[in-house]
Amino acid sequence: MKIGINGFGRIGRCVYRVNMKNNYYFDIPIINDINPDSTNVAYQLNYDTTYGNLQDSFHAEQNLLSNSHTSFLVTNHHHIDEVDWNRHGVEIVVDASGKKENLLRAKSVIEKNASVKKVIVTHSPDEVDFTMVIGANEDKLKIEYDVISSSICDATALAPVLKLLYENFDVYGGAITTVHPLLSYQNVLDGASVSWFDPSQTYTHYALGRSVFDNIIPKPTTAIEAACKILDIDASSIAQFSYRTPNTIVASADITLFLESAIMKETVERLFSEYMERQTHKIIKLNYDPLVSLDFKGCEYSAIVDARWIQVARGKILKMILWYDNEWGYSSRVFDQLKIISGTLERRG
């Protein structure tokens, strides 16, 4: 199965590295990025401050990047439907650009390229046929869905956990605070906060424009809307809030849920332990060690439930802490989605 990647930033490169780690499971013959310097594209793939340097590094010869195992062409189009994906036999395109314009052109990619059957977008917009989070709703995937969202890192972590809790306990509401690392669209020094998704938009939440390295920034979040979009849960029953923090990787979520019926802490631990034994993907992991955020860097799991901090107050107030690598864990699920979707295409073929 041949995969193309549009947008070779943090997520695009992570998806590529995850594929490398899985013995080049997919053939990725072409990558499109707005960066016109293919040598710099190779440099960014080879040397990564967060995840380290590639042992089998790539070198660029004009627009062809190669290492000892594989090679791929780098093109430089600003819009996803300007790329000749068909020429390289690409069957699924991953749009990791995060750009609204590319989202709106996703269907055009399929119309213009006979080989392309699906487009996956790595965020959670409404203009898609289906939003998919493994561990929450992958069983609802249908072959007729052409443009599929892989949601966002927060929902990838929260949705499977919330689904499990709501299915097993009488939850009637709660509150969730996410603690999210800095993102590249934020400012090193104070300034306006400009959207990466739509550069014509300046956020009216002015605090997000403050210096990313000097502040813990309180901000709104769409984590609950994104998670509840794929769950049968009323998003208005869960209050939400977020901090944007000066660390570069690994997020956390502080969950408080209110229950109709009393439970015990041991019941919660057992629920997640039993789920771990039967899960078919690396969705949930229990942690009992006294770890800190960077200890979870590079973790493939969608959500690590920190068992040390599971608390039940008066039997009906459940508090939990999750950890998740917002790049590597999320990209690992994008990779799993590619496997699931490619499997449906092969069966149809």
Backbone hydrogen bonds, N-H to C=O, Kabsch-Sander energy under -0.5 kcal/mol:
donor,donor_aa,acceptor,acceptor_aa,energy
3,I,27,D,-2.8
4,G,92,I,-2.4
5,I,30,I,-1.4
6,N,94,V,-3.2
7,G,5,I,-0.6
7,G,32,N,-3.7
13,R,9,G,-2.6
14,C,10,R,-1.7
15,V,11,I,-2.9
16,Y,12,G,-1.8
17,R,13,R,-2.6
18,V,14,C,-2.8
19,N,15,V,-2.0
20,M,16,Y,-2.1
21,K,17,R,-2.7
22,N,18,V,-1.4
23,N,20,M,-1.3
24,Y,19,N,-1.6
25,Y,19,N,-0.9
27,D,1,M,-1.8
28,I,26,F,-0.6
30,I,3,I,-0.6
31,I,73,L,-2.7
32,N,5,I,-2.7
33,D,75,T,-2.1
38,S,36,P,-0.9
41,V,37,D,-1.8
42,A,38,S,-2.2
43,Y,39,T,-2.2
44,Q,40,N,-2.5
45,L,41,V,-1.7
46,N,42,A,-2.5
47,Y,43,Y,-2.5
48,D,46,N,-0.6
48,D,52,G,-0.6
52,G,48,D,-2.1
54,L,46,N,-2.5
57,S,55,Q,-1.1
59,H,66,S,-2.3
61,E,64,L,-2.6
62,Q,60,A,-0.5
64,L,61,E,-1.9
65,L,63,N,-0.6
65,L,72,F,-2.8
66,S,59,H,-2.3
67,N,70,T,-2.4
72,F,65,L,-2.4
73,L,29,P,-2.8
74,V,63,N,-2.9
75,T,31,I,-2.3
75,T,73,L,-0.6
82,E,79,H,-1.7
83,V,80,I,-0.9
85,W,83,V,-1.7
88,H,85,W,-1.2
89,G,86,N,-1.7
90,V,85,W,-1.8
91,E,2,K,-2.6
92,I,2,K,-1.4
93,V,118,K,-2.2
94,V,4,G,-3.1
95,D,93,V,-0.7
95,D,120,I,-3.6
96,A,6,N,-2.6
96,A,94,V,-1.1
100,K,197,F,-3.1
103,L,99,K,-1.7
104,L,100,K,-2.3
105,R,101,E,-0.9
106,A,103,L,-1.5
109,V,105,R,-1.2
109,V,106,A,-0.6
110,I,106,A,-1.0
111,E,107,K,-1.9
112,K,108,S,-2.4
113,N,109,V,-1.4
114,A,112,K,-0.6
116,V,113,N,-0.8
117,K,91,E,-3.0
118,K,91,E,-1.6
119,V,146,D,-2.5
120,I,93,V,-2.8
121,V,148,I,-2.3
122,T,95,D,-2.0
123,H,121,V,-1.0
128,V,126,D,-1.9
129,D,147,V,-2.5
130,F,147,V,-1.2
132,M,130,F,-0.5
132,M,149,S,-3.0
136,A,133,V,-2.0
137,N,133,V,-2.2
138,E,133,V,-0.5
140,K,137,N,-2.1
141,L,138,E,-1.4
145,Y,142,K,-1.7
146,D,144,E,-0.5
148,I,119,V,-2.8
148,I,146,D,-0.6
149,S,130,F,-3.1
150,S,121,V,-2.6
151,S,123,H,-1.0
156,T,152,I,-2.4
157,A,153,C,-1.6
158,L,154,D,-3.0
159,A,155,A,-2.5
161,V,157,A,-0.8
162,L,158,L,-3.1
163,K,159,A,-2.7
164,L,160,P,-1.8
165,L,161,V,-2.2
166,Y,162,L,-3.1
167,E,163,K,-2.1
168,N,164,L,-1.0
169,F,165,L,-2.3
171,V,169,F,-1.7
172,Y,258,F,-2.5
173,G,258,F,-0.8
174,G,237,S,-1.9
175,A,256,T,-2.8
176,I,239,A,-2.7
177,T,254,D,-2.4
178,T,241,F,-2.3
179,V,252,S,-3.3
180,H,178,T,-0.6
180,H,243,Y,-3.0
182,L,245,T,-0.7
182,L,247,N,-2.1
186,Q,183,L,-1.9
191,G,209,G,-1.9
194,V,192,A,-0.8
195,S,201,Q,-2.6
201,Q,198,D,-2.9
203,Y,193,S,-2.7
203,Y,201,Q,-0.5
206,Y,204,T,-1.7
208,L,205,H,-1.6
209,G,206,Y,-2.1
210,R,207,A,-1.8
212,V,187,N,-3.0
215,N,211,S,-0.8
217,I,215,N,-0.7
217,I,244,R,-2.9
219,K,242,S,-2.7
226,A,222,T,-2.7
227,A,223,A,-2.2
228,C,224,I,-3.4
229,K,225,E,-1.4
230,I,227,A,-1.1
231,L,228,C,-0.8
233,I,228,C,-0.5
233,I,231,L,-1.7
235,A,233,I,-0.8
237,S,234,D,-2.0
238,I,235,A,-1.5
239,A,174,G,-2.6
239,A,237,S,-0.5
241,F,176,I,-1.7
242,S,219,K,-1.6
243,Y,178,T,-2.6
244,R,217,I,-2.9
245,T,180,H,-2.7
245,T,243,Y,-0.6
251,A,324,Y,-3.3
252,S,179,V,-2.0
253,A,322,L,-1.9
254,D,177,T,-3.3
255,I,253,A,-0.7
255,I,320,M,-2.9
256,T,175,A,-2.5
257,L,318,L,-2.8
258,F,173,G,-3.0
259,L,316,K,-3.0
260,E,170,D,-3.2
263,I,315,G,-2.2
267,T,264,M,-0.6
268,V,264,M,-1.3
269,E,265,K,-2.2
270,R,266,E,-2.4
271,L,267,T,-1.9
272,F,268,V,-1.9
273,S,269,E,-2.4
274,E,270,R,-2.6
275,Y,271,L,-1.7
276,M,272,F,-2.3
277,E,273,S,-1.3
278,R,274,E,-1.0
278,R,275,Y,-0.6
279,Q,275,Y,-1.7
283,I,281,H,-2.1
285,K,303,A,-1.9
287,N,305,V,-2.6
291,L,289,D,-2.1
295,D,292,V,-1.6
296,F,293,S,-2.2
297,K,294,L,-1.4
299,C,296,F,-2.0
302,S,282,K,-1.2
303,A,283,I,-2.5
304,I,323,W,-2.9
305,V,285,K,-2.7
305,V,303,A,-0.6
306,D,304,I,-0.6
306,D,321,I,-2.5
307,A,287,N,-2.0
307,A,305,V,-1.2
308,R,287,N,-0.7
309,W,306,D,-1.8
310,I,307,A,-1.1
311,Q,309,W,-0.5
311,Q,319,K,-2.5
313,A,317,I,-2.8
316,K,313,A,-1.2
317,I,313,A,-1.6
318,L,257,L,-2.6
318,L,316,K,-0.5
319,K,311,Q,-2.9
319,K,317,I,-0.5
320,M,255,I,-2.5
322,L,253,A,-2.6
323,W,304,I,-1.9
324,Y,251,A,-2.2
326,N,324,Y,-1.0
329,G,325,D,-1.1
330,Y,325,D,-1.1
331,S,327,E,-2.6
332,S,328,W,-2.1
333,R,329,G,-1.3
334,V,330,Y,-1.8
335,F,331,S,-2.3
336,D,332,S,-1.8
337,Q,333,R,-2.6
338,L,334,V,-2.2
339,K,335,F,-1.7
340,I,336,D,-2.3
341,I,337,Q,-3.1
342,S,338,L,-2.6
343,G,339,K,-1.7
344,T,340,I,-1.6
345,L,341,I,-1.9
346,E,342,S,-2.4
347,R,343,G,-2.1
348,R,344,T,-2.0
349,G,345,L,-2.6
